[in-house]
Amino acid sequence: GGVSKYHPLVILMSLIEKLACKYSDNVISNWPRADLHLEEVGLEKGKFSWIPNGFSLEEFSKPKPLDAGFLEGFPKDKFVVGYTGTLGYANALDVLLHTAEILLPNKDIAFVIVGGGAGEAEILAVIKQRKLTNVYYLGGVDKTQVPSVLNLFDVCYVGFRASTLYRFGSSLNKLPEYFASKKPIIYSIDSPFKPVDDAKAGITVGAEDPDAIKGAVLKFFYMSIKERGLLGKNGFEYAVENHDYSVLASRLEKLF
């Protein structure tokens, strides 16, 4: 975040981190390769466990229906690229809006943003200023309704800032849900770890690259429903195998 490593709070947190690494029997992170950093500050090899974020298979099998008002505001007869989650700086939604601006001439493609957060006012201002008639901001929904929202998308989008932080991978609540939605995913990140590619569930492009995101959107747009369905199926199977809460609980149980 641009804070000096000599800031008193950073020094205190670094000390806590080193002590934790020295005295812990095991350290768990939902970042896949946090061990690359932790071992630099004293964690012994073999004492790291990766347990990622997960999803509830039961929640996705019995999704809560959406309100009539939400459905009325959803774009009709469009190819929908959707985002659900926090509206914050780290989520790089300005990049998605830039992509939407580039694709304004294509009247068959729409972008839907669902969620809330500090960036809401800025997103609404950009939509208005740039006259992004292909972007629909629909506010937030209850967590139990998220599966129903994802079911309306043709493609799910998630983006990151260009940051060296992601050399350790990433950790998102929404990614397991995206996998579970059976929809293909556009994953925009600069990282050696590419879970969407591993799952064969979509397309990974660089971070903060609207032209690359545009290319991925158009690739999906011209792809057959059957091909997109296969990518979605791959993602779902990957989610069940790697992100279902029962699977993650078993991993934690074995660790204890």
PATOR-667767 format. One record per atom (N, C-alpha, C, CB): x, z, y. Coordinates in steps of 0.2 Angstrom, whole numbers, plus 5000, padded with zeros to 4 digits. Each point is the difference from the previous one (the first is absolute). Last residue first. Glycine has a CB too. Layout:
% PATOR-667767
XZY;...
***
This chain:
% PATOR-667767
497450604844;500050075000;500150024993;499250005009;500849774994;500550035004;500050085000;499949905007;498449984983;500649994996;500650035003;499549904995;498450095017;500050054994;500650004996;498849985000;500949855017;500250075003;500050054995;499549965010;499949834983;500750005002;500250065002;499949885003;497850094993;500450014993;500850005002;499049944994;499550025024;499950074998;500450014993;498950015006;500949775002;500550045004;500050074998;499849925010;498649944979;500749984999;500550045004;499649884997;498250145008;500150034993;500749994998;498849994997;500449915023;500250075001;500150034993;499350015010;501249734994;499450044999;500250085000;499549914993;502149905010;499750045005;499450044999;500549915007;500849934978;500550045003;499750055006;500749904998;498049964986;500650024996;500450045004;499949904994;498250015016;499850044995;500650034996;498949934999;501549915018;499850065002;499850054995;499649945010;501049844984;500550045002;499850075003;500649895003;497749964991;500450024994;500650045002;499649904994;499350005024;499650054997;500350034993;499049945005;502049875006;500150065004;499650064997;500149935010;499749864980;500650034999;500150065003;500549894999;497649995005;500050034994;500650034998;499249924996;500649965024;499750065000;500050044994;499349955009;501649834991;500450055003;499750075001;500549905006;498249934985;500550024995;500550055003;499949894994;498450015019;499750054996;500650024995;498949955001;501649885013;499950065004;499850064996;499849945010;500249844981;500750025001;500050075003;500449885001;497550024996;500250024994;500750035001;499349914994;499749995024;499750074999;500350024993;498949975007;502649855006;499350014997;499850074999;500349894994;501350035027;500050024993;499350004996;501150065003;499449915021;500049944996;500050014993;500549945010;499750255004;499449965003;499949944995;500150045012;501950094986;499450034997;499349965001;500650115001;501449825010;500149994993;499450034996;501250005002;498850045021;499849934999;500149994992;500349965012;500550254996;499249995001;499849934998;500050095009;502349954992;499750034994;499250005000;501050085000;500349845019;500149954994;499750034994;501049965005;498950175014;499549945001;500149964994;500150005012;501450174990;499450034998;499549945000;500350125004;501849835004;500050014993;499350034997;501350025001;499049965022;500049934997;500050014993;500649955010;499650255003;499349974999;500049934997;499750075010;501950144988;500149935000;499349975000;501150014994;499750235004;500049985006;500149925001;500350125004;500649964973;499650045005;500049975007;500350104994;499849754983;500450045004;499650045005;500949934999;498050004978;500349965005;500450055004;499149915000;499550064975;500450045004;500349965005;500250094991;497549884993;500649975003;500350055004;499549895000;499050154977;499949975006;500649975003;499150085002;500650044977;499350015002;500049975007;499950104994;501849954988;499849935000;499350005003;500749974990;500850225008;499450004997;499749934999;499850115005;502349935006;500050024993;499450004996;500950085005;499149865018;500349954996;500150024993;500649965010;498650205005;499549944999;500249944996;499550045011;502050154995;499550014995;499549954999;500150125002;502449895008;499449965001;499550014994;500749925007;501850175005;499550024995;499349975002;500650114998;501449875016;500249974993;499550014995;501250025003;498249955023;500250054996;500249974993;499250085005;499449885019;500749984998;500350064996;500149945011;497249954992;500550065001;500749974999;499250084995;498049875002;500549985005;500550055001;499249935005;498849974977;500450065001;500649985005;499750054988;497749875002;500649975004;500450075002;499449895004;498850064974;500350045005;500649965004;499750114994;497949864988;500749985002;500250045006;499949894994;498150224991;500149945005;500849995001;498950035006;499950154981;500049934996;500149945005;499350054991;500750205012;499549965003;499949934997;500150065010;501750114986;499450014996;499449965002;500450124999;501749875013;500149974994;499350014996;501250035000;498850075021;500049925000;500149974993;500550015012;499750224990;499349985001;499949935000;499850115006;502449984993;499750014994;499249985000;500850094997;500449915024;500249944995;499750014993;501150005007;498650165013;499549944999;500349954995;499750015012;501550194994;499450024997;499649934998;500050115006;502749894997;499449995003;499450024996;500549905006;502350084997;499550044997;499450005004;500950084995;501749794999;499550025005;499550044996;500149905007;502750034992;499349984998;499550025005;500450014988;501950015016;499950054994;499349984997;500750095006;500149805013;500549984995;499950054994;500849965008;498050045013;499749984994;500549974995;499049975007;501650125015;499750054996;499749984993;499750055010;501249815008;500550024995;499750054995;500949975007;497549865008;500450075000;500450014994;499150055007;498849795005;500749994998;500550065001;499849875003;497550164993;500549985005;500649984997;499550085008;498249884979;500550055002;500449985006;500050044988;497449904997;500749985004;500450065002;499449905004;498449994980;500350065002;500749985003;499450074991;498049814999;500650005004;500350075001;499649895006;498649964977;500150065003;500750005003;499350064992;498749755001;500750024999;500150075004;500349884999;497550044998;500349954996;500750014999;499249925004;498850275002;500549965002;500249944995;500450105006;497950074991;499849955004;500549955002;499150085004;501350124983;499649954996;499849945004;499650094992;501450115018;500549954997;499649954996;500850095000;497850085009;500349955005;500549954997;499950105008;499250064978;499549955002;500249965005;499250084997;502250104996;500049954995;499549945002;500350094991;499850105024;500649955000;500049954995;500750095005;497850114998;499849935002;500549955000;499150055006;501350194991;499749974994;499749945001;499750114998;501349995021;500549984994;499749984994;500850085005;497949895019;500250064995;500549974995;498950065002;501249815020;499550014995;500250064996;499749884999;500849995028;500250044993;499450004996;500950065006;499449745012;500050075000;500250034993;499250005009;500749764998;499450034998;500050084999;499849894994;501349865017;500250074999;499450044999;501049995007;499849744991;499450055000;500350074999;499249914996;501749825012;500250074998;499450055000;501249985004;498949785003;500150004993;500250074997;500349885001;499550065023;499350004997;500050004992;499649945010;502150125011;500049994993;499450014996;501150045001;499849965024;499449974997;500149984993;499849965012;501750175002;500249944997;499449964998;501150054997;498650165013;500449965005;500249934997;500550115004;498250054982;499649975006;500549965004;499350105000;501750004982;499549954997;499649985006;499950064990;501650105015;500449944998;499549954998;501050064997;498250165007;500249965006;500349944999;500250115005;499250024977;499449985003;500249965006;499350104995;502550014994;499749954996;499449965003;500450064990;500450145020;500549945001;499849944997;500950085002;497950134994;499949975007;500449945001;499750115004;500750004976;499349975000;499949975007;499650084992;502350054998;500149945002;499349965002;501150004994;499250234996;500349995007;500049935003;500750104998;497649944982;500650035001;500249995008;500349984988;498049924989;500050045007;500750025001;498850034999;499749774985;500450065000;500050035007;500749964991;499149784999;499650064999;500450065000;499249934993;500849785013;500450075000;499550065000;500949945007;499249774988;499650065000;500550065000;499049944995;501049775010;500450064998;499550065002;501149945003;498549784990;499950065004;500450064998;498849965002;500849754995;500450064998;499950055005;500949934995;498249845007;499850034993;500350064998;499849894997;500749975023;499450045001;499750034993;499749935010;502749995002;499750004993;499450045000;501149984994;500350025025;499749935000;499649994993;500949965007;500350254998;499449995004;499749934999;500450085008;501850034984;499549964995;499349995004;500650054990;501250065021;500349944998;499549964996;501150054999;498450175007;500049965006;500249934998;500250105007;499950064977;499349985001;500049965006;499550104995;502550005000;499949954995;499349975001;500750064992;499950125022;500349945002;499949944995;500950075005;498350144990;499649975005;500349945003;499650115003;501550014980;499549974997;499549975006;500050084991;501850045016;500349944997;499449974996;501150054999;498550155011;500149965005;500249934998;500350095008;499550104978;499449965000;500049955006;499450104995;502250074993;500249945003;499449955000;501150014995;499350234999;499749964995;500049925003;499250104997;501850105014;500349994994;499749944996;500450125000;498549985020;500649955001;500449984994;500150065011;497350014985;500650035004;500549955001;499750104995;497949944993;500149955006;500650035004;498849965000;500350084973;500250035006;500249945005;500450114995;498149814985;500550055001;500150035007;500549954990;498849804997;499750075000;500550055001;499049964993;500649755009;500550065000;499650065001;500949945005;498849774988;499850075002;500550055000;498949974996;500349755004;500650044999;499850075003;500849895000;497549904992;500250065003;500650034998;498850025001;499649755002;500650024995;500250065004;500349884995;497150055009;500749995002;500550024994;499750025013;497850004991;500249934998;500749995002;498849965000;500350245012;499649974995;500349934999;499050065003;501950205007;499949935001;499749964994;501050015007;498450255001;500549964996;499949935000;500150094992;498550085018;500549985004;500649964996;499750105007;498349994982;499849955006;500649975004;498850065000;501550114984;499949944996;499849945005;499750064990;500550175017;500749974999;499949934997;500450124998;497650005006;500349985006;500749974999;499450095006;499450014976;499749935002;500449985006;498950034995;502450134989;499550005004;499749935002;500450125004;500949924973;500250005007;499350005004;501049944998;499550174976;499849945004;500250005007;499149984992;502350144988;499550015004;499849945005;500350135000;500949864975;500150005007;499450025004;500949924998;500150094977;499350025003;500150015007;499750064990;502149874997;499549984996;499350015002;500850024991;501250065021;499949935000;499549974996;501249995003;499350244996;499749985007;499949935001;500650105004;500549974976;499250025000;499749985007;500250104991;502149895006;499749944996;499350015000;501049984993;500850115025;499550034995;499649944997;499950115007;502749905004;499349995002;499650034994;500349895007;502450155005;499649974995;499349985002;500650074992;502349975015;499350015001;499549974995;500350015013;502150054978;499749965006;499350035001;500749904997;501750204992;499350004999;499649975006;500150104992;502649944998;499549965004;499350004997;501049935004;501350244995;499549974997;499649965005;499950094991;502750035005;499549975004;499549974996;500849985008;501350134985;499550055002;499549975005;500950084999;501149804991;499550024995;499550055002;500949984992;501450025021;499649944997;499650034994;501049925003;499450235019;500349984994;499749944996;500450124999;499649945028;499650014994;500449974994;498949995007;501850025017;500250054995;499650014994;500350055010;499749785009;500050075003;500050054995;499449955010;500649824984;500550005005;500150075003;499849885002;498550074982;500750024997;500650005005;499549944990;498350005017;500050074998;500750024997;498750004998;500749775008;500150055006;500250074997;499249925007;500249934977;500649975003;500250035006;499649894996;498450174992;500650034997;500649975004;499450024989;498449905015;500250055004;500650034998;498850025003;499849784989;500750025000;500350055005;500149884995;497550075001;500349984994;500750024999;499249915000;499050225014;500449955002;500449984994;500050035012;498650164989;499649944998;500349945003;499050075000;502250174990;499849965006;499549944998;501150035006;500250224985;499549954999;499949965006;499450064991;502650114997;499749985006;499549944998;501050045007;500250184979;499849935000;499749995007;499849994987;501350215009;500149974993;499849935000;499850114995;501150025027;499549984996;500249974993;499449975011;502150115008;499750054996;499449984995;500450085009;500949775007;500550044996;499750054995;500749995010;497949875005;500449964995;500550044996;499949905007;499050215011;499549984994;500349964995;499150005008;502250055011;499950064996;499549994994;500250075010;500249755006;500650024996;499950064995;500749955009;497650005007;500049954994;500650014996;499549925008;500250225011;499550014995;500149954994;499250055009;502149915009;500350064997;499550024994;500650045010;498849795005;500549974995;500350064996;500349915009;498150145008;499749974994;500549974995;499049975008;501850135012;499650054996;499749974994;499850075010;501249795006;500550044997;499750054995;500849985010;497849895003;500249964995;500650044996;499749905007;499350215012;499549994995;500349964994;499150015008;502350015012;499950064996;499550004994;500350065010;501049724998;499550045003;499950064996;499449895004;502249934992;500250075002;499550045003;501149955003;498749824989;500150044995;500250075002;500349904993;498049955022;500850014999;500050054993;500349985013;497649854991;500250075002;500750014998;498950054999;499749764997;500449995006;500250075002;499449905003;499350054977;499650005006;500450005006;499250064994;
***
